[in-house]
């Protein structure tokens, strides 16, 4: 989670948009316009799969 927070903090700081502002929301929508809007339920075996 820290890595994700660092990314968002850097993106927001570099573009001078306060987190939570309309401009920040527009920036994030533009950056992630090709992202998938699905929820993925992780199984208990996910740790094993990530390690291998």
C-alpha positions in Angstrom: 0.0 0.0 0.0 2.9 2.4 0.7 4.1 2.0 -2.9 0.7 3.0 -4.2 0.5 6.0 -1.8 4.0 7.1 -3.0 2.9 6.9 -6.6 -0.3 8.9 -6.0 1.6 11.5 -3.9 4.2 12.0 -6.6 1.6 12.2 -9.4 -0.4 14.7 -7.4 2.6 16.8 -6.4 4.1 16.9 -9.9 0.8 18.1 -11.3 0.0 20.5 -8.5 -3.5 19.1 -7.9 -4.6 18.8 -4.3 -5.8 15.3 -3.5 -9.6 15.2 -3.6 -9.9 18.1 -5.9 -11.8 18.0 -9.2 -8.6 18.6 -11.1 -6.9 15.6 -9.3 -9.9 13.4 -10.2 -9.7 14.5 -13.8 -6.0 13.8 -13.9 -6.5 10.3 -12.4 -9.3 9.5 -14.8 -7.1 10.5 -17.7 -4.1 8.5 -16.5 -6.2 5.4 -15.8 -8.7 5.7 -18.7 -7.7 2.2 -20.0 -8.0 0.5 -16.6 -10.4 -2.3 -15.9 -13.3 -1.5 -13.7 -13.9 -5.0 -12.3 -13.6 -6.3 -8.8 -11.4 -9.4 -8.3 -11.9 -11.5 -5.2 -8.6 -12.9 -4.0 -8.4 -16.5 -2.8 -6.6 -17.7 0.2 -3.9 -19.2 -2.0 -2.9 -15.8 -3.4 0.2 -15.6 -1.2 1.5 -18.8 -2.6 1.0 -17.7 -6.2 2.7 -14.3 -5.5 5.8 -16.0 -4.0 6.3 -18.4 -6.9 
